[in-house]
Amino acid sequence: MRSELEKLVAACQLEEYVKLIGALPQEEIITCYQSAWVFALPCVTVNDGRQDGLPNVLMEAMSCGLPVITTKCTAQTELIEHERNGLLISPHQPEELANAIMELCEDVGLRDLLRMDARLKMEQEFDNQKTIEPLLRLYDQYL
């Protein structure tokens, strides 16, 4: 859909603000996370029922200390606590997404709170040492 998106960006005169970067190596993605203010991933369930599970990019963004915005669908609600470590919006509601982005751009206090709590959640619940060691002990127990 790149050409359609480029036309839309041009029609809305947003070239100065919207960059369609395309695929990047992991190291460059991390650099993008670190330079961003907000990470928005508005997931949806499509008509045939397909949907995301828990998108890794949400966890990557949170690990980099980025405040995240995503939709209330699939496993996102298991990861994100609204207004604690991210913002949850309704699917298919572009105005709600725009308002959430604007809220985080304007409210430094909320942005900082979400940033810190997102990073903390990743450290507490998804740290390799904390998640792999119990699994190894369990394997050792049954071997």
KEPA-639111 format. One line per field, with one value per residue: x, y, z of N, C-alpha, C, O in turn; residue number from 1. Coordinates in Angstrom, 1 decimal, padded with zeros to 4 digits. Layout:
n_c1: (X; ...)
n_c2: (Y; ...)
n_c3: (Z; ...)
ca_c1: (X; ...)
ca_c2: (Y; ...)
ca_c3: (Z; ...)
c_c1: (X; ...)
c_c2: (Y; ...)
c_c3: (Z; ...)
o_c1: (X; ...)
o_c2: (Y; ...)
o_c3: (Z; ...)
nr: (NUM; ...)
This chain:
n_c1: (000.8; 002.2; 002.3; -000.3; -000.4; 001.6; 000.4; -001.7; -000.4; 000.8; -001.6; -002.7; -000.8; 001.4; 004.1; 006.3; 006.0; 005.4; 007.1; 007.7; 009.5; 010.1; 011.4; 013.8; 017.0; 017.4; 019.0; 018.8; 016.1; 015.8; 017.2; 015.4; 013.2; 014.4; 014.6; 012.1; 009.0; 006.5; 004.9; 002.7; 000.4; -002.1; -003.9; -006.1; -008.9; -009.5; -011.9; -012.1; -011.5; -008.8; -006.1; -003.7; -001.5; 000.2; 001.9; 005.3; 006.6; 005.4; 006.3; 009.0; 009.1; 008.2; 010.3; 012.3; 011.6; 009.5; 006.4; 003.4; 000.7; -002.1; -004.6; -007.6; -007.7; -007.3; -004.3; -003.2; -004.5; -003.7; -001.1; -000.9; -001.8; -004.3; -003.5; -001.5; 000.8; 000.7; -001.5; -004.8; -006.9; -010.0; -010.6; -010.5; -011.0; -010.1; -010.1; -010.0; -007.4; -005.9; -006.4; -005.3; -002.6; -002.1; -002.6; -000.5; 001.6; 001.2; 001.1; 003.4; 003.9; 002.2; 003.2; 005.9; 005.3; 004.0; 006.2; 008.1; 006.8; 006.2; 008.8; 009.6; 007.7; 008.6; 011.1; 010.5; 008.8; 009.6; 012.3; 015.0; 016.7; 015.0; 012.9; 013.8; 015.5; 013.7; 012.4; 014.5; 015.1; 012.8; 013.0; 015.3; 014.4; 012.7; 014.3)
n_c2: (-001.2; 001.1; 003.1; 004.2; 005.2; 007.1; 008.9; 009.7; 011.0; 013.1; 014.4; 015.3; 017.1; 016.4; 015.8; 016.9; 015.9; 013.1; 010.2; 007.6; 005.0; 002.3; -001.1; -001.9; -002.7; -004.4; -002.9; -000.3; 000.1; 000.1; 002.5; 004.3; 003.9; 005.0; 007.7; 008.6; 010.1; 008.9; 005.8; 004.4; 001.8; 000.9; -001.8; -004.1; -006.4; -008.2; -008.7; -011.4; -012.5; -012.7; -011.6; -009.8; -011.3; -010.9; -008.2; -008.0; -005.6; -003.8; -004.5; -004.2; -001.4; -000.5; -001.5; 000.1; 002.4; 003.9; 005.7; 004.0; 003.5; 001.6; -000.6; -001.8; -004.8; -008.3; -009.6; -007.2; -005.9; -007.5; -006.8; -004.0; -001.6; 000.7; 004.1; 003.7; 002.2; 002.6; 003.6; 002.7; 002.4; 002.4; 000.0; 000.9; 003.6; 006.4; 009.1; 008.9; 007.7; 009.8; 011.8; 010.5; 010.5; 013.2; 013.9; 012.7; 014.1; 016.6; 016.4; 016.2; 015.1; 012.8; 011.4; 010.9; 009.4; 007.1; 006.2; 005.5; 003.5; 001.7; 000.8; -000.3; -002.4; -004.1; -004.7; -006.1; -008.2; -009.3; -009.8; -011.6; -013.1; -013.4; -014.7; -017.0; -018.5; -019.7; -021.4; -023.1; -024.3; -025.8; -027.5; -028.9; -030.1; -032.1; -033.6)
n_c3: (000.0; -000.2; -002.3; -002.2; 000.4; 000.2; -001.6; -000.1; 002.1; 000.7; -000.3; 002.0; 002.7; 004.4; 004.2; 005.5; 008.0; 008.0; 007.4; 005.3; 005.9; 005.4; 005.4; 007.9; 009.3; 012.5; 014.3; 013.4; 013.8; 016.6; 017.0; 015.9; 017.7; 020.0; 019.3; 019.1; 020.3; 020.8; 020.4; 018.2; 017.5; 015.9; 016.0; 014.4; 014.0; 011.2; 008.5; 008.0; 010.4; 011.0; 013.1; 015.1; 017.4; 020.2; 019.5; 018.9; 018.4; 020.1; 022.6; 022.2; 021.8; 024.3; 025.9; 025.2; 026.5; 025.4; 025.3; 024.6; 022.3; 021.6; 020.3; 021.8; 021.5; 020.9; 022.4; 023.4; 025.5; 027.7; 028.0; 028.2; 030.5; 030.7; 030.7; 032.6; 031.7; 029.1; 026.4; 025.6; 022.9; 021.0; 018.3; 014.8; 015.0; 014.1; 015.0; 017.7; 018.0; 017.0; 018.9; 021.2; 020.5; 020.3; 022.9; 024.3; 023.1; 024.1; 026.9; 029.0; 031.5; 031.6; 029.5; 030.4; 032.7; 031.5; 029.9; 031.8; 033.4; 031.4; 030.6; 033.1; 033.4; 031.4; 032.3; 034.6; 033.9; 031.5; 031.3; 030.2; 032.0; 034.2; 033.1; 031.8; 033.6; 035.6; 033.9; 033.0; 035.4; 035.8; 033.7; 034.4; 036.7; 035.7; 034.1)
ca_c1: (000.0; 003.1; 002.0; -001.5; 000.0; 002.4; -000.5; -002.5; 000.5; 000.9; -002.9; -002.9; 000.4; 002.1; 005.4; 007.3; 005.8; 005.3; 008.1; 007.5; 010.9; 010.2; 012.0; 015.1; 017.7; 017.0; 019.8; 018.2; 014.7; 016.1; 017.5; 014.1; 012.5; 015.0; 014.4; 010.6; 008.2; 005.4; 004.8; 001.3; 000.2; -003.6; -004.3; -007.6; -009.3; -010.0; -013.2; -012.1; -011.1; -007.4; -005.7; -002.4; -001.4; 000.8; 002.9; 006.6; 007.0; 004.9; 007.2; 010.3; 009.0; 008.1; 011.6; 013.1; 011.0; 008.6; 005.0; 002.8; -000.7; -002.5; -006.0; -008.2; -008.0; -006.4; -003.6; -002.7; -005.0; -003.0; 000.2; -001.1; -002.8; -004.6; -003.0; -000.5; 002.0; 000.3; -002.9; -005.6; -008.0; -010.9; -010.2; -011.3; -011.4; -008.9; -010.1; -009.5; -006.0; -005.3; -006.5; -004.3; -001.3; -002.0; -002.5; 000.9; 002.5; 001.0; 001.1; 004.8; 003.8; 001.6; 004.2; 007.0; 004.8; 003.9; 007.5; 008.8; 006.1; 006.4; 010.1; 009.6; 007.0; 009.4; 012.2; 010.0; 008.0; 010.1; 013.7; 015.5; 017.2; 013.9; 011.9; 014.5; 016.0; 012.7; 012.1; 015.6; 015.0; 011.7; 013.6; 016.3; 013.6; 012.1; 015.3)
ca_c2: (000.0; 002.3; 004.2; 004.8; 006.0; 008.3; 009.9; 010.3; 012.0; 014.3; 015.1; 016.0; 018.0; 016.0; 015.3; 017.3; 015.2; 011.7; 009.6; 006.2; 004.6; 000.9; -002.1; -001.5; -003.7; -004.3; -001.9; 001.0; 000.2; 000.6; 003.9; 005.0; 003.9; 005.9; 009.1; 008.9; 010.5; 008.1; 004.7; 004.0; 000.6; 000.6; -003.1; -004.4; -007.7; -008.0; -009.3; -012.9; -013.0; -012.7; -010.6; -009.9; -011.9; -009.8; -007.7; -007.8; -004.2; -003.1; -004.8; -003.5; 000.0; -000.3; -001.8; 001.3; 003.5; 004.7; 005.5; 003.3; 003.6; 000.5; -000.8; -002.8; -006.0; -009.4; -009.7; -005.9; -005.6; -008.2; -006.1; -002.6; -001.1; 002.1; 005.3; 003.3; 001.9; 002.9; 004.1; 001.8; 003.0; 001.5; -000.2; 001.6; 005.0; 007.3; 010.3; 008.5; 007.6; 011.2; 012.4; 009.9; 011.0; 014.7; 014.0; 012.4; 015.2; 017.8; 016.1; 015.7; 014.3; 011.5; 010.8; 010.4; 008.3; 005.9; 005.8; 004.9; 002.3; 000.7; 000.2; -001.1; -003.6; -005.0; -005.2; -007.0; -009.3; -009.9; -009.8; -012.9; -013.8; -013.7; -015.7; -018.2; -019.2; -020.6; -022.5; -024.0; -025.1; -026.7; -028.6; -029.7; -030.9; -033.2; -034.4)
ca_c3: (000.0; -000.1; -003.2; -001.7; 001.5; -000.3; -002.2; 001.0; 002.8; -000.2; -000.4; 003.3; 002.9; 005.6; 003.9; 006.5; 009.3; 007.9; 006.6; 005.1; 005.9; 004.9; 006.3; 008.4; 010.2; 013.9; 015.0; 013.0; 014.4; 017.9; 017.0; 015.7; 019.0; 020.9; 019.0; 019.0; 021.4; 021.0; 019.4; 018.0; 016.7; 016.0; 015.5; 014.1; 013.5; 009.8; 008.3; 008.0; 011.7; 011.3; 014.0; 015.7; 018.8; 021.0; 018.6; 019.5; 018.3; 021.3; 023.7; 021.9; 022.1; 025.8; 026.4; 024.9; 027.3; 024.6; 025.6; 023.5; 022.1; 020.8; 020.3; 022.8; 020.8; 021.2; 023.7; 023.8; 026.8; 028.7; 028.2; 028.4; 031.4; 030.2; 031.5; 033.5; 031.0; 027.7; 026.2; 024.8; 022.2; 020.3; 016.9; 013.7; 015.5; 013.8; 015.8; 019.1; 017.9; 016.8; 020.2; 022.1; 020.1; 020.7; 024.4; 024.7; 022.6; 024.9; 028.3; 029.3; 032.7; 031.3; 028.6; 031.2; 033.5; 030.7; 029.5; 033.0; 033.8; 030.3; 030.8; 034.3; 033.2; 030.6; 033.1; 035.7; 033.4; 030.3; 031.4; 029.9; 033.2; 035.1; 032.5; 031.3; 034.7; 036.1; 032.9; 033.1; 036.7; 035.6; 032.8; 035.3; 037.6; 035.0; 033.4)
c_c1: (000.9; 002.6; 000.7; -001.2; 000.7; 001.4; -001.4; -001.7; 000.6; -000.4; -003.1; -001.7; 001.1; 003.5; 006.5; 007.2; 005.8; 006.3; 007.8; 008.9; 011.0; 011.0; 013.4; 015.7; 017.3; 017.7; 019.2; 016.8; 014.9; 016.4; 016.3; 013.3; 013.1; 014.9; 013.0; 010.1; 007.2; 005.4; 003.3; 001.2; -001.3; -003.9; -005.8; -007.7; -010.0; -011.2; -013.2; -011.6; -009.7; -007.1; -004.3; -002.6; -000.9; 002.0; 004.3; 007.1; 006.5; 005.9; 008.6; 010.2; 009.0; 009.5; 012.5; 012.6; 010.1; 007.2; 004.3; 001.3; -001.1; -004.0; -006.4; -008.6; -006.9; -005.6; -003.0; -003.2; -004.4; -001.6; 000.1; -002.2; -003.0; -004.2; -002.0; 000.8; 001.8; -001.1; -003.6; -006.8; -008.9; -010.4; -011.1; -011.8; -010.3; -008.9; -009.6; -008.0; -005.3; -005.3; -005.5; -002.9; -001.1; -001.9; -001.1; 001.9; 002.4; 001.2; 002.4; 004.7; 003.3; 002.6; 005.3; 006.5; 004.6; 005.2; 008.2; 008.1; 006.2; 007.7; 010.2; 008.9; 007.8; 010.5; 011.7; 009.4; 008.7; 011.6; 014.1; 015.9; 016.0; 012.9; 012.6; 015.0; 014.9; 012.4; 013.2; 015.5; 013.9; 012.2; 014.5; 015.5; 013.0; 013.1; 015.9)
c_c2: (001.3; 003.4; 004.9; 005.7; 007.3; 009.4; 010.5; 011.3; 013.3; 015.1; 015.9; 017.0; 017.7; 015.5; 015.7; 016.5; 013.7; 011.2; 008.1; 005.5; 003.2; 000.0; -001.6; -002.7; -003.4; -003.1; -000.5; 001.2; 000.7; 002.1; 004.8; 005.0; 004.9; 007.4; 009.5; 009.4; 009.5; 007.0; 004.3; 002.8; 000.3; -000.7; -003.2; -005.9; -007.5; -008.9; -010.8; -013.4; -012.9; -011.4; -010.8; -010.7; -010.7; -009.3; -007.4; -006.4; -003.4; -003.3; -004.2; -002.0; 000.3; -000.5; -000.6; 002.5; 004.4; 004.6; 005.0; 003.6; 002.4; 000.3; -001.9; -004.0; -007.0; -009.3; -008.3; -005.6; -006.4; -007.5; -004.7; -002.3; 000.4; 003.1; 004.9; 003.0; 002.0; 003.4; 003.1; 002.6; 002.0; 001.3; 000.6; 003.0; 005.9; 008.6; 010.1; 008.3; 008.9; 011.9; 011.9; 010.4; 012.4; 014.8; 013.7; 013.5; 016.4; 017.6; 015.4; 014.7; 012.9; 010.8; 010.2; 009.3; 007.0; 005.3; 005.0; 003.5; 001.3; 000.0; -000.7; -002.4; -004.6; -005.5; -006.3; -008.3; -010.0; -009.9; -011.3; -013.7; -014.2; -014.7; -017.0; -019.1; -020.1; -021.7; -023.5; -024.9; -026.1; -027.9; -029.5; -030.6; -032.2; -034.1; -035.3)
c_c3: (000.0; -001.0; -002.8; -000.5; 001.1; -000.9; -001.1; 001.8; 002.0; -000.2; 000.9; 003.6; 004.2; 005.4; 004.9; 007.8; 009.2; 006.9; 006.5; 004.9; 005.2; 005.9; 006.7; 009.2; 011.6; 014.6; 014.7; 013.6; 015.8; 018.0; 016.7; 017.0; 019.9; 020.6; 018.9; 020.3; 021.8; 020.0; 019.4; 017.1; 016.8; 015.3; 015.3; 013.8; 012.2; 009.6; 008.4; 009.4; 012.0; 012.2; 014.5; 017.0; 019.6; 020.2; 019.4; 019.5; 019.5; 022.5; 023.5; 022.2; 023.6; 026.4; 026.2; 025.7; 026.5; 025.2; 024.4; 023.5; 021.2; 021.0; 021.3; 022.0; 021.1; 022.5; 024.2; 025.2; 028.0; 029.0; 028.7; 029.5; 031.1; 031.2; 032.6; 032.8; 029.5; 027.6; 025.3; 024.2; 021.5; 018.9; 016.0; 014.2; 015.3; 014.6; 017.2; 019.1; 017.8; 018.2; 021.2; 021.7; 020.5; 022.2; 024.9; 024.2; 023.6; 026.4; 028.7; 030.5; 032.4; 030.4; 029.4; 032.1; 032.7; 030.2; 030.6; 033.3; 032.7; 030.4; 032.0; 034.1; 032.4; 031.4; 034.1; 035.1; 032.2; 030.2; 031.2; 031.1; 034.1; 034.5; 032.1; 032.5; 035.3; 035.2; 032.9; 034.3; 036.5; 034.7; 033.6; 036.2; 037.0; 034.2; 034.3)
o_c1: (000.3; 002.6; 000.5; -001.8; 000.5; 001.6; -001.6; -002.2; 000.5; -000.4; -003.8; -001.7; 001.4; 004.1; 007.4; 008.2; 006.1; 006.4; 007.7; 009.4; 012.0; 011.2; 014.1; 015.0; 017.0; 017.1; 019.1; 016.4; 014.1; 015.9; 016.1; 012.7; 012.3; 015.0; 012.7; 010.6; 006.9; 005.9; 002.7; 001.8; -001.7; -004.2; -006.6; -006.8; -010.9; -011.6; -014.2; -011.4; -009.3; -007.7; -003.8; -003.6; -001.6; 003.1; 004.3; 007.8; 007.2; 006.2; 009.2; 011.2; 009.6; 009.9; 013.5; 013.1; 010.1; 006.7; 004.5; 000.6; -000.5; -004.6; -005.6; -009.8; -005.8; -006.2; -002.3; -002.5; -004.5; -001.1; 000.8; -003.3; -002.1; -004.6; -001.7; 001.9; 002.6; -001.8; -003.0; -007.5; -008.5; -009.9; -012.2; -012.8; -009.6; -007.8; -008.9; -007.3; -004.3; -004.3; -004.9; -002.1; 000.0; -001.1; -000.6; 002.9; 003.4; 001.6; 002.5; 005.4; 003.8; 002.8; 005.7; 007.2; 005.1; 005.4; 008.7; 008.8; 006.2; 007.8; 010.8; 009.4; 007.9; 010.9; 012.4; 009.6; 008.3; 012.2; 013.6; 015.6; 016.1; 012.3; 011.9; 014.8; 015.2; 012.1; 013.0; 015.8; 014.0; 011.9; 014.4; 015.9; 012.9; 012.7; 016.8)
o_c2: (002.4; 004.6; 006.1; 006.8; 008.3; 010.6; 011.7; 012.4; 014.4; 016.3; 016.9; 017.6; 018.6; 014.9; 014.9; 016.4; 013.0; 011.7; 007.4; 005.5; 003.0; 000.4; -001.0; -003.6; -002.3; -002.4; 000.4; 002.3; 001.5; 002.8; 005.8; 006.1; 005.7; 008.2; 010.7; 009.1; 009.3; 007.1; 003.9; 002.8; -000.5; -000.7; -002.6; -006.6; -006.7; -009.7; -011.4; -014.6; -013.1; -010.4; -011.9; -010.7; -009.7; -010.0; -006.7; -005.9; -002.4; -002.4; -003.8; -001.5; 001.3; 000.2; -000.4; 003.6; 005.6; 003.4; 005.4; 003.8; 002.2; 001.0; -002.8; -004.2; -006.7; -008.9; -008.2; -004.9; -006.0; -007.7; -004.3; -002.8; 001.2; 003.1; 005.7; 003.6; 001.6; 003.5; 002.6; 003.3; 000.8; 002.2; 000.9; 003.4; 006.3; 009.1; 010.9; 008.7; 009.2; 012.6; 012.6; 010.7; 012.8; 015.6; 014.4; 013.7; 017.1; 018.6; 014.2; 013.7; 011.9; 009.6; 009.0; 008.3; 005.9; 004.1; 003.9; 002.5; 000.1; -001.2; -001.8; -003.5; -005.8; -006.7; -007.3; -009.3; -011.1; -010.2; -012.2; -014.9; -015.3; -015.4; -018.0; -020.3; -021.3; -022.8; -024.7; -026.1; -027.2; -029.0; -030.7; -031.7; -033.2; -035.1; -036.1)
o_c3: (000.2; -000.6; -002.9; -000.4; 001.7; -000.6; -001.1; 002.2; 002.5; -000.1; 000.9; 004.7; 005.0; 006.2; 005.2; 008.5; 010.2; 005.8; 007.5; 003.8; 004.5; 007.0; 005.9; 009.7; 012.0; 015.4; 015.5; 013.9; 016.3; 018.9; 017.3; 017.3; 020.5; 021.4; 018.7; 021.4; 023.0; 018.8; 020.4; 016.0; 017.7; 014.1; 015.9; 013.5; 012.0; 010.5; 008.8; 009.5; 013.2; 012.1; 014.4; 017.6; 019.8; 020.1; 020.3; 020.4; 019.9; 023.2; 024.4; 022.8; 024.0; 027.3; 027.0; 025.5; 026.8; 025.4; 023.3; 024.5; 020.1; 021.9; 021.7; 021.8; 021.4; 023.5; 025.2; 026.0; 029.1; 030.1; 029.5; 029.3; 031.2; 032.4; 033.4; 033.1; 028.7; 028.6; 024.3; 024.9; 021.4; 018.2; 016.3; 013.7; 016.3; 015.0; 017.8; 020.0; 018.5; 018.5; 022.0; 022.6; 021.1; 022.7; 025.8; 024.9; 023.8; 027.1; 028.7; 030.5; 032.9; 030.6; 029.2; 032.3; 033.1; 030.2; 030.4; 033.6; 033.0; 030.3; 031.9; 034.6; 032.6; 031.2; 034.3; 035.7; 031.9; 029.1; 031.8; 031.3; 034.7; 035.2; 032.1; 032.5; 035.6; 035.6; 032.8; 034.3; 037.0; 035.0; 033.5; 036.4; 037.6; 033.7; 034.0)
nr: (1; 2; 3; 4; 5; 6; 7; 8; 9; 10; 11; 12; 13; 14; 15; 16; 17; 18; 19; 20; 21; 22; 23; 24; 25; 26; 27; 28; 29; 30; 31; 32; 33; 34; 35; 36; 37; 38; 39; 40; 41; 42; 43; 44; 45; 46; 47; 48; 49; 50; 51; 52; 53; 54; 55; 56; 57; 58; 59; 60; 61; 62; 63; 64; 65; 66; 67; 68; 69; 70; 71; 72; 73; 74; 75; 76; 77; 78; 79; 80; 81; 82; 83; 84; 85; 86; 87; 88; 89; 90; 91; 92; 93; 94; 95; 96; 97; 98; 99; 100; 101; 102; 103; 104; 105; 106; 107; 108; 109; 110; 111; 112; 113; 114; 115; 116; 117; 118; 119; 120; 121; 122; 123; 124; 125; 126; 127; 128; 129; 130; 131; 132; 133; 134; 135; 136; 137; 138; 139; 140; 141; 142; 143)
